[in-house]
Amino acid sequence: MEQILAAENQSRDHAATILLVDDDDGIRDLVSDFLSQHGYRVETAPDARAMALVLGRGPVDLVVLDVMMPGEDGLSICRRLTGHPNAPAVIMLSAMAEDTDRIVGLELGADDYITKPCNPRELLARVKAVLRRRREPVSAEGAAPATICHFSGWRLDMVRRELRSPQGVMVNLSSGEFSLLKVFVERSQRILTRDQLLDLARGRDNETYDRAIDVQISRLRKKLDDTAGQAELIRTLRNEGYMFVPKVTRST
């Protein structure tokens, strides 16, 4: 059974379309050839304008996005991409290796951030991890989640990946934010350490540093608290971790 599920996951994974946006011809050729060899459909673009043309032809599942490009830079592009419903997942690719640069990228909605030069196999692993988080049909504990989760007036549709506020307003979530909220609602009123959140939301094979969880929790908390105008939903427990406070009910 595990082999069958693995094969099905691999088939779904390989059906993904990836858009590589980088002004370096050599990197575009190398990365696109490598990902194509592993079964992905790969589109390429040297800048934001060419990227828009590719996106206009049809949806993509994931964008691998360079930060430093002529014209509109990758951070600005990331902000625009992740601000729309059903936005593709985004992996930032940059020569800037400082933690502050990574944090800025994640705050803008990127799902992952890789520094150049990177091993193509590392990029492949990150691509697989991000796509798996977006498409995972069951919870990390093995139980199929209910279609709709309700908490404090909020409504989270697990299948459509839609979050609506108590006022009925749609709240846009990045892939990483959705994965994190999914972990919280499936384990409400339980203390979760940073390491547990990393494993459950981002996958054990993802080497993203633990500050990424802090950044995404901050972003998620802001969206929930600012829209709700009520008591905090995600509580920080000093030296222990985080807790999703409200009781969660489920329906189909």
N, C-alpha and C positions, 0 to 999 in steps of 0.2 A: 504493500500500500504506500509506504514512504517513497519508494522508487517511482510509483505512478504519479504521486503528487509532485515530486521533484521534476518529473518530465513535463507535467502540465504547467508548472510554474515557469520552467525554462521556455516552453513554447510561447506562453503569454509574454514573457520577457523579451524574447526575440522578435515579437511582432511590433515592438515599440519603434517609434520614429524619433530620432535624435537630431537636433539642429545644433551644429557647431558654428559659433560666431567668433571669428578671430581674424585679425588683419594680416597675420603671418601665413603666407602661402604654404610654407614647409610644414608648419604645425597642422594646418587644415588637412593637407594631403596625408600626413602620417597618421593623425588621429582618426580621420574618417576611414582610411583603409583598414586600420586595426579594428575599429568597431564594426565595420562591414564584414570583416572576416569572422566576427563572432555573432553574426546573424542579425544585426540591427540594420534598419533602414536609416541612412544618414544623409542629411541635407547640410550644406555649408553656406556660409555668408561671410563676407569680409567686413561688414559694417552694419549699422542699424538700418539703413535704407534697404539694403539687400535682404536683411533679416525680415523686414516687414513684407517684402514680396513673397518670401518663402511661406510665412505664416498666412498670407492671404490666399495661398493655394490650398491650404488645408491645415488641420490641427497637428501639433506635434506633442509628444509625451514629455520630452525633456530637452532643455536648452543648456548646452555647455557654453558658457559665456566668458570671454576674455574681459578683463577690467580695463586695461590701457589700450584704447583704440582711437584713431583719428575721428573727429566729429563727436558724436554723442558717445560718452564712455559707458563701460559695462554697468557701473553702479546706477546710472540714470536709466539705462535700459531695464535693469533688474527691477527698479522701482515701478516702472510702467507695467512690466509683465505681471508682477505679483499683485498688482492692484486690481486685477480683473477676475471675475468668477471663472472657474474651470481653467485657471492659468496653468501652463505647463510647469513641471518641476524645473528648478534652476540649480546648476552647479557652477559656481564661479571659478575661473581659472586665472591666476594672477602671479606675477613675479613678486608682488608685495607680500612679504611673509610675516609682517608684524601682527601681533594679536589684535591691535586696534583696527587694522585693515580687515581682518577676518570678521571681527565683531560688527563693523559697519555693513559688510556684505550680508551677514546673517540678519541684522536688524532690518535690512531692506526687503527681506523675505526669501533670500537664497536658502536652499535646502542643504547645501554643502559648499565648502570652499577648499580648493586645492592650490598649492603654490607651485609655480614653475621653477625649474624644470621638474616634470613629474613622470614617473614610469607609466607607460600606457596601461600596464596591468593594474596599477593602483587606480587609475581613472576608471577602468572597466569594473573593478570591484565597487567603487563608489556609485557608478551608474546603476549597477545591479541592486545595491542596497537602497538607493533612493526610489527606484521603480518598484521594488518589492514593498517598501513601506506604503507607497501610494496605492498599490493594487491588492495588498494583503486582505483576503476575504474573511479571516477568522482572527480572534483575539490571541494574544501571546500565551494565554493559558489554555488554548485549545478549544474553547467553546465558541460556537457561532454567535455573534452579538445580535441583539434585536435590531430591527431596522431603524427605529426612532428612539432616542434617549431624551428624557425631559428632566430638567433641573432648574429650580428657582425661576420658573417661567420660560426658560430657554428651551429650544428645540433643536436637537442635533440629528440630522439624517445621515446615518452611517453609509448608506449606499450612494446617495447623491452628493455626499460630502458637503452638505449645506448646514449652516448654523444660522438660526433666527433668534433675535432678541425677544424679550417679553413683549415688546411693542410691535413685533412682526417684521422688524427690519433685518434684511440679509446682511450678515457680517462676513466679509471675505477672509478666508484663511489660506495661508500658504500650505504646501504639502507637509512641511515640518510642524507647523502649528496644529494642523488637523491631527497628525499622528500623536502629538503630545496630548491634545485634548482627549483623544480617544483613549489613551492610557489612563488619564485621570478619571473619566466617567466610568470606565470599566472597573476602577478600583477606588471608588469614592469613599471618603471617610477613613482612608488608610494612609499611614505615613509611608512615603516613598523617598528613598535616598536619591541623591544625584546619580549615583552609579546605576541604580535600578531604572531610573528614567532614561538614562543613556541606552541601556540594554533593550528596554521595552520599546522605546520610541524610535531609536535610530539603528538598532541592530548590533549584535555582538561583533560583527566583522567590520564595523565602521569605526575608524580611529579618530573621529572628531573629538577634539578636546572638550573637557567637561564644561568650560565656560559657555559653550554653545547652548547647553540646557538652560543656564541662567538667562541668556539673552532671549531665548524663545519663550521662557516662562514670563519674562518681563513684558514681551510683546503681547502674549496671549492674555496676561492679566490686565493689561491696559485696555485691550479690546473688550473684555468682559466687564471690567469695572466701569469704564467710561460710558459704555452703552447702558449698563444696568442701573447705574446710579444708586447702588445699594451696597450692603456689606460685602467684603471681599469673598470671592469664591475660591481662590487659591491662597492658602495660608502658608507662610514660611515658619517652620519650627526650628529654632536656633540649634545648631549642632546635630540636627536629626534629618531634616529634609523638607519636603513639601506635603501638604494634604489638600485634596479637593474636598471642600467643606460640605456642599449641599448633598442631600439625598437624591439619588438618581432612580427614576422609574423608566421602564422600557415598554415599548409597544411595537406592533408590526403594521 
